[in-house]
Amino acid sequence: MLGWRDERELAAVLPAKEAAAITKAFGYTRCWQLLEHYPRTYVRHGSAAHLIDARDGDVVTLYGTVVKQSTRPTRKRTKSGRPLMLTEVFIRDELTRIKATYFGSWYAEKQLTEGARAIFSGKIRHYQGQMQLSQPDFYLVASADGQPREGDLATGSLKKLAAYGELDTVLGNRAMLPVYPATAQVTSWQLMGAIDLVLETLPPIPEPLPAPPAGLPDFDSALRDVHDPKDQDAVDRGLARLKYNEALALALVMAVRRQDTEAQNAPPLPRVEGRQQDQLLRALPFPLTRGQQEVLSEISADISRAHPMSRLLQGEVGSGKTIVALLAMLQAVDNGRQCAMLAPTEVLTVQHARSLTRTLAAAGSTATVVALTGSMPTAVKREALLNIVSGQADIVVGTHALIQDAVEFFDLGLVVVDEQHRFGVEQRDRLRGQGRDGATPHTLVMTATPIPRTIAMTVFGDLAVSTLKELPGGRKPIQSAVVPEANPRWVERAWERIREEVAAGRQAYVVCPRIDDDGGVITVAAWLRATEFKDLHVSVLHGRMKGAEKDEVMADFAAGGIDVLVATTVIEVGVDVPNATVMMIRESENFGVSQLHQLRGRVGRGGHASLCLFHTTAEPGSPAAVRVQAVAETSDGFALADLDLSNRQEGDVLGTSQSGTHRTVKLLNLLTDLPVIEQANADAENLARRDRGLAERLTADIGEDDREFLDKT
């Protein structure tokens, strides 16, 4: 909570039974945890407008007037043999009419007569297209005849609310009722009563910042207004301040981290005229795009300085990130330093090593490339390690094996991390600690998964960001089409298109969501060999194969010896076979948006027209089918990144969904809150430079799980 927490134990503030129930349901033991259990919506003047999007099983609240009631026998019998009575109560508020049903409840029949006004709380269910409340608890606000009530007429969960005082007192003075995420054991009403008591016994909270942000309330007012607002304006202002606090906490962590990086020393690697970087630039068979030139200039300037570069290079699939990285590495080599390139898979490591070696040889470069993977034969690995420690290897490409204790560099100047989301900061830091004489190597991390700006400013806020959007010359757009399993003609036409591409001398991928079982790589490959592709060379590639076996298959595919490669997502990252022009992704609804975009990028890497077929078994019109169709309709990775973000919760995006009972980000919306994030980032930079101690104190309450995640981004 940005430098403040109410550390009181719940059991010391709440009634013992209530505290125990909340701890059992949510894991909360301290008051600050309960105060961060924010309302999911509000009921104003008893409005049922919040029910519009309710789903079966949601616990909801409704304040309305009984307009009709009827009781009739059902076919079911009680233990005494009498018919079980069903009471149907029709409730209306300003906008909505909803039915509540009670089985065998003489009390509901007696109290909920026409004209009675009550608050209802229960689970929603839909029956024959109509929304209903089944056996909801109720609190009678006014009886049908308007007579004074004797005591609190409440049932179930609302009766439990009486643990916090008389219901008239607890509910009567509220203009808006908060509706909390609840469980069957602990209802929204109980949470409201518990939070009320915590706030009532809490002294005013000191403002944690030197002054409240411009246009926003102080922290104490914001927290109280979110839980007990007087009107919608109070809700909006309170939420705006709490969102700002969340954004500022993340931004301060990153600002402090940037300061720490700036305080380190790095080997200056200025551009050297007429050496190997220039040699490669002159020898390239195609000119760099304007975007590549700009990014290379940014990187070149960064690594020329005596402070370590920390830069993220994001670019569309096929936008030419690897050649930019190679040119940057040659600038380091021109200064007599070594480079390390960290790749997420052995397949990609071997491919990078071959591709870099081939490119350098074609340019007449003398720079040497060495590969290092965990599955290498002992003798080969020993030779690679010797070349690395002696300085004979200029560029080392490796998997996680690169960050093992046995690997020592002679003089490491630049670290390149391909597909950064596969590695954590602590893994990168293992390489950054390999600099000579205490110097920190420069770091360039790359991703082909476009990152929305809000994510770049929060999760990757400690990195400078460069972006490549345009494709190099000769690349043609990839056509995409959805192939529903329910349409056999389309499925047959898809297999036919693959046969046509192979007949034209091209190659194809078929991607499956699993290795075994129905629809897996093994089954699909066997079926294709026996049916659709009897005369073609069909091979398989998946994660259970040994490294040497995978390398052999990929080398055979790259050489044109395999017509159709049936694979899992092991081909998702970096696999580059220009002659592959068609891909079918089986059961594409099982893949995420960014993953589908990444897979599609494995074709269209040469100058040939290419096609990606999204096979799906999803029901037409379902969210999964709509998602697949959206990917098929756009090749703009940044638009798809926003789509991906809109389909995910912030906890998922920030990696904190599984971080126990506390998450730093609970209110901030990474799709719509860009202005808040921008303001927080600017303020965090100024505050961290002006008062480093305050910046550290304000982020001291960020949980270890959240810090661990931020270290892994």
N, C-alpha and C positions, 0 to 999 in steps of 0.2 A: 504493500500500500504506500509506496514511495516514502520510505523512511519512517513509517509509523505502523505500529501494530498494537491492538488491544490484547495483551498477553494474559488477561484473566482467564481462568479455567471456566468452562461452561457450567460445571457442577457447582461453582462458587456463586453463580449469578442466577441460574434458572432453578426451578423446582427439580428435585433429584430425578424423578421419573422422566420428565421432559428432556433433561440433559442426556440421560442414558439413551433415550429413544433416538435423539438427533445424532449422537455419536455412533450408534449402531447403524443408522440408515445412511449417514454421509461420511462418517469417519472424523467429523469435527470434534475437537477437544478444547479449543481455545475460542475466545469471543471473536477475534479477528477473522477466523475462518468462517464463522457464521455471518459476519457482516459483509463478507465477500460473496455470499449466496444471494445474488441480486434477483429482483423480480424479472420474470420473463415477459410480463405484460401488466396492465392495470385495468381494473374495473371502475369506470367513472359513473356515478349515479346509478349503479346497478346495471350498466349496459352489458349486453351479451355479445357485443360486436366481436370480442376476441374469440368467440366460438367458431367463427366462419372457417378457420383453417384447422380446427381441432380434429384429431384422428382418434380412431378407436383405442381405448385404453388411456387416453389423456385424462388427468385429473383436473377438472375445471370448476369454476365458481360462477354463480348466476344469482342476480338479485332481481326479483320480479313479483308480479301479482298473479295469483291463481284466478284464471278466468273460467275454468270448468273442472269438475271433478266427478268421477264415476267409479263405482266399485261393483265388481261382478265376480261370480264364482268361476274357477277354472276346472279343468279335468283332473288336475292333481289333487291329492288328498293329504290332509294332515295326519299326524300319528293317531289322532282320535277317530279318524275316518271321515271327518267333515271335509267339504270342498275347500281347497286353498283359494282365498279371496285375492283378487288383483285390483289394486287401486291405481287408477290413471289420473294424473294431475297435469293439466295443461297450464303452462306458465308463459306470461307475456311480459316483455319489457318494451322499451321504446322502439326497438328494431326487430326483435326476434320472438318467435313462438316456438316453444320446445316442450316435449312431453317427458314427464318423470313417471316411472313405474315403481310400485311397491307391492311386494307379495306378502300377504299375511300380516300387514301392519295396521292394526286398528288405530294406533296412535297417529299415523299419517292421515288416515281416513277422518279422524276426529278433528285434527288441527288444520289440515290444509283444505279448507272449504273455500268456496268461491268468494273472492274479495280479500282473502288473506294475503298479506305481503310477507315475503320470507327471503332469506339468503340460502341458496342450495349449493352443495359441494359434493361432487361425485365423478364417476368415470363416464366418459362419453362412449356410446356405441351407436352404430348405424343399423337400422332395421328397415328393410324395404325402401331404402333411399331416404329415410327420415332419421334425423339426429335425435337421440334419446339420452336421458339420464337414468341409469338403472340403480335403484335403491339409494338415491343421494341422501346424505345427511342434510338437515335443515335447521335454521334458526328463525323462529317466528318473530318478525319485526312488529307486525300488527295483525290482530285477528280480524275475521270478517265483520264482526259487529263493532269493531273499534273499542271494545272494552279493554281496560288496563290488564296487562298480563301479571300473573303471579309468579315472580321469579323468571329465570331464563328458560324459555321453552326451546331447548336445543337437543339435538341427537348426535351420536357418533363423534366425528372429528370436531364438529363445532362445539359439542359439549366439552371436549378436551380443552378448547380455547378458554373455557372458564377458569382453567388453572392460572391464568394471567390476570384475573379480575372479572368483574361483572361484564357481560357481553355488551350491554348498553354503553359502558364506559370505554371498552376496548375498541368497539366498532363505531360508536355513535358520532364521534367528532371528526371522522375521516371524510374528506372530500373525494378521495380516490383510494381504492383498495388494491394493494399490490398482490399479484398472483405469482407465487414462487414455484420453481421446479420442485415437485413433491413426489412422495412415494405413497404406497397404500398404507404404510405404517405411520408416516409423519406427513400430515397434510399441509397444504399451503396456509391454512388458518393457524395451525400450531407454529409454523415457522414465523408467521407474522407476529404472533404473540411473543415468541421468544426473542425476535429481533427488536421488537418494541421495548421489552424489558432491558435488554442489553444497552440500547441507546438511552433509555431513561436513566440508567445508573452510570452512564459514561459522562465524565466531565467534558467540557468543550475541548476539541482537538486543536492543538497549536498548528498554525499553518507551517508546513514543512519547507516551503520555498521562501526566499526573501520577501516575496510579495505574490499574491494570486496572479495567474496569467491574465493578460488584458482581456476584459469582457467575460471572464469566468468567475464563478463564486469561490469563496475560500473553501478549503477542503472539508472542514466540519459541516458547513451548510450543505455542500454537495452530497456528502454521505447520508445526512439525515433526510434531505429532499428526495433522494432516490428511494428510500425505504418508506417515507411518510410524506408524500408530496401534497401540497395544497392545490395545485392545478397542473396542467400539462406543461406550462412554461417552466415550472420548478423541476419537473422530471427532465425536460430537455436540457436545462442548464446544469443540473446535477450530473446527468450522464455525460455531457460534454466535458466536464471537469475530470470525471473519473477516467474517461477515455484518454484524455490528455495525460493524466498521471501514468497510465499504462504505457503509452507511447514514449513518454519521457524516461521512464525507467529503462526500457530497452535501449533508447537512444543514448542514455548516459553510460550504460555498459559498453556500448560500441565506441563512444567518444573517449572513454578512459583507455580502451584497448588501442585505439588509434594513437593516443598520446604515448602509450608504452612502446608501440612500434616505432614511432618517430624518434624516440630516445635511443634506439639501438643503432649500431654502426653496421654498414654493409660495404662490400667492395665496390667502388665506383667502376662502372663498365661503360665508358663512353664509346660512341661510335668511332670505328677506325676506318678511314677511307682506304679503298682499294684492297681490302682483305676479303675474307670468305663471305661475309654478309653481302658485300657489293657483288662478289663473284656470282652468288646464287641469284641475286636480283637481275643481273644481266642475262643469266642463262634460262630464266623461267620461260616456258613456252607460251605464257599468257601474261598480260599486264595485271598488276594488282588492281582490285577495284578501289574506288575512292575511299570506301569505308575501311578496307584493309590498310591503305596508306595512312589514314588518320590514326587508326588503332596502333599500327606499328610505330608511328611517331610518338604517341603517348607512352608506349612501353619503353621505347628507346630513351626518351627523356627521363623516365622514372629510374631506370637501372643505371643511368649515368651519374645519379646522385649517391652521396655517401650514407643515405638512410635506406632501409630495406623497402623495396616496392611490395605492396600488397594490392594486387589488382585482379578483378574478376572480368574475364572476357566471355560474354555470352553472345551466341550467334546462332542463327537458324541452321538447321541441318544442311550441310553442304555449302555453308557460307565462306569456308576457307580459313577456319581458325588454326588448323594444324600448320599451314605454311607460314602464317604469322608467327606462331610459336617457334617454328624452326628458325626463322630469320632472327628472332629475339635471342635464341640460344646461340646462334652463330656470332652475335655481337659479344656474348660472354666468352665464347671460344676465341674470338679475335683479341680478347684481353687476357688470354692465357688461363681462363677459368673453366671448370667443368660444369656440366648441366645434368640435372636429373629430371626425367619425365615419368611421373607416376600414372599408371594406367590401371583400370579396375579389373580387367580380366587377362588371363594368359593369352587368349586368342588375340585380343587387341594389342597386347604388348608385342607379340611376335609380328603382327601386321605393321605396327608403328615402326619397329626396328627395320623391317624389310623396306618399307616405304621411304623412310628417312635415308637409309643407306642408298637406295636406288636414286633418290632425288639428288643427294650430294654427289654421287658418282657421275650423274649426267651433267652436273655443273662443274666437274673437275675439282671438287673440294677434297681436301685431305683430312677433313674432320672424321673422326672414328666414332662409330655407334656400337654399343654393347647392350645386349638384352640380358635381363636377369629375372627368372621366374622360379617359383618354389619347386616345380616338377623337373627342373633341369637335372641331367645326370651329374653326379658328384664331381667328376673331373671337369666337365664343362663349366659348372658353377664355380669351382675353385679358380679356373683360369679367368673367368669374368671378374671375380672378386680381386684377383691380383692386378688385372688391368685397371680396375677402379682405384685401388689404393695407391698404385704407382703413378697414376695420372695418364696412363696410356689411353684410357677411354675418355673422349671428349664429351660425348652424350651417352648417358645411361638410361635406358628405358626399362622399367620394371613394374611388377605388381607389388603387393604388400611385402614381398621379399626384400624390396629396397629399404624398408624401414626396420629391418631386423638388426640386432646388435652386431652381427658379424660383418655388416657392410660399413666400410670406412672409405671416405672420399679423400683424394689428395688435396683438392682445392675447389670446393663446391661454391659456385657463384650464383646460380639461378636454378630454381625449382619450378617445374611446370606440372600442374596437376590436371589431368584430363578427366572430365566428368566429375567435378568436385563433390557432387552430392553422394558419391560412393565412399568418400573419405571424411574424416573428422579433423578438426584443428589440431588435436593432440597428435594425430598421425602425420600431418604436414609438419608440425613442430619438431618431430623426430628428425626430419631432413633439414629443417632450418637450423637445428643445433649442430649440423655437420660442417659449418663454416670454419675457415682456418683462422687461427689466432683470435678467436672470440668474435669474429665478424658473423653477421647473420645474412645468409643468402637472400636474394630477391625472390619473390614468389608470384607466379602467375597461375591462377586457377581458371579453368575453362568449363563451360557447360553448353550443350546444345539444347537444353531445356530452357526456353525463354522464361524470364522471371518478371512478374509484374513489378511495377515501380515500388509499390508499398512493401513488397517482400524484400526487394533489393535494399530499401532504406532501413528495414528493421533487422531481419535475419542476417543480411550481408552488409550491415552498416559500417563494419570496420574495413571494408574493401572499397577502393575506387572501382568504378564500373565502366567498362567499354562495351560497345554493342556493335555487332555486324548484322546487317539486315539484307543487303543485296547479295544475289548469287553471282559467282564468277561467270564470265562469258562462256557461252556454249551450253550452259545448263538449261534444260527445258522444264517447264512446270510439270508436276506429276498429276495426272488425272486420277480422280478417285471415284469409286462407286460403291454403294451398299448392296450386298447380295443376301437377301433374306432366305433362310433355310426353308421357309414356308412356300417359297416360289421355286419349284424344281427346275423350271425352264431357265431361270436366271442362274441357278447353281451350275447347271450343265453348260451354259454359255460361259461362265467364269472358267471352268476347266478347259473349255475349248479355246479361250483367249490365251491361256497359258501354253497350250499346245501350239498355237499360231506363233507366239513369240519364240518358242524353242525352235520351231521349223525355220524361223528367220535368222537363226544363229544366236539367239539370245538365251538368257538363263532366268530362272525364277526361284522365289522363296515361297514356301508355305509355312506360316508361323502358327504354332499350336499353343494353347494356354497351359499345357501340362505334358509330362513325359509319358506316363502310363495311363491305362484305363481308356474308356471310350472317348474318342476325340483327342487322344494324346499323340505325341510324335510317333511312337512305335506303331500304334494301331493305324494311324492315318497313312504313314509311309507304306506299310504293308498293303493296305487297301488300294493306294494309288498304283503301286507296282502291279497289282493284280487286275486293275480295271482301267482307270483313266489314262495312265501313263505306262502301258505295257512295254512300249518300245523305247522308253526314255530311261536315262540313268538317274535314278532317284536315290539320294543318300540322306543321312540324318545327322543332326548336330544337337547336343543337349549337354546340360551341366554335369551329368554323372559320368560322362566320358573322360578319360584321362587326358592330360595336357597334350601329350605327343599325338594321341589319336585325334584330338580336336584340331591341332595344327595341321595334321595330314589332310583332314577333310577340307579345311579352309583353303589350304594350298591347292588342292585338287579343284575346288570350286573356282578359285581365282584364276586357275589355268584353263578353265573351260571344260574340265573333264567330267563335271557333274551338271546335268541339265536342270534338275529340280532339287533344291535343298529344303528338306522338312526339318524345322528347327523350333526350339523354344526361344525365349527372349534373349538367349545368349548372343544373338546377332544384333541386339538393340543398339549397342553403343559402338560406333566407330568402324564397323566392318565396311570395307570399301571395295566393291567389285563393280566397276563401271559397266560390265556387260550384262548385269542383272537389271532387267527392265520391267518385271512384273512381280507383284507380291500379293498373295492372298493371306489375310489374317483371319484364321478360324475362330469362331465364337468371340468376335471382337468386343462384345459387351463385357467380357471379363477383364479387359485392360483399361487402364486409366487414360484420360485425355492426352496427357503429355507422352505417355508410353506409346500410344497409337501414332502420335506425330513422329516420335523418334523412330519407330519401326518403319513407317512410310519413307523416312529419309534414307533407308538403305537402298532404295531404287532411285533412278534418275540421277545417278552420279557420273554418267558419261554424257555424250551428246545425243543420246537416243530418246525418243518419246517414251515415257514410262507410265505405268498404271498400278494403282493400289486398290485391291478389292477387299472391302470390309464385310466378310461373311458374318451373319448374326443369327442367333436363335431367339433373340429378344422379341417379346410381344410388340406388335406395331403400336406406336403411341406411348409405350412405357418410357420412363425416364432413361433407361439404358439405351433403348432404340433411338431416342431423341439425341442422346449424347453422341452416339456413333454417327448419326446423320450429320450432326454439327461438325464433327471432325472431317467428314468426307466433303463437306461443302466449303471448307476454307483451308488454305495451306499457310495462312498467317499464324506462325507459332505464337506471336504475342497476343493475338486475339484469342487463341486457344488457351493460353496461360490464364487469361482473365476468366474464360469459361471454366477452366479447371478450378480456379480459386472460388468461383461462385458456387460450385458444387461441393465445396469442402468447408468444414468448420475451421475457425481460426486455430483451435487447439490442434487440429490435424496438421494444418499448414506449418505452425510453429513447433510442431513436434511435442506438444505438451499435453496431449489428450490423455496420455497414460502416466502422467507425472504425479500420481497420488491425488491428494485432496486439494492441492493448491496449484493454481496456474497463474503466471504473471498476467497473461492476456485472457480476459473474460468478456470484456465489453467491446474492445477495439475491433472494428470491421475492416479487414484488410482490402476489401473491394471498394468501399465507399468513403473511408476516412482518410484519404490522402492529404487533405489540407491539415488535419490534426497532426498527422505523422510528420509532414514537412515543418510545421511550426515547432513541434517537439524536438526534431533533429537540430534545427537552428538554435533553439534555446539550450539544448544539451551541449552543443559545441561551445557556446559562449560560457555556460556555467562551469564546464569541466576545465576550461582554460583559466577562468577567473578564480575558482575555488575548488581545487581538486579534492580536498578533504570532504567538502559538502557533497560532491558528486558521488564519492565512495559511500558516504553515510546513507544517502538517499537510495542507493541500490543494494544496501546490505541485507534487505529483507527478501531479495530475489532468491527463490529456493535453489538448492543444489541441483535438483533435477532440471530446472530451467537453465541454470548456468551450464550444466553438462550438455544440454541440447545445443545451446548457443555455441558452445565449444566444438560441436560436431558439424556445424553448418558450413 
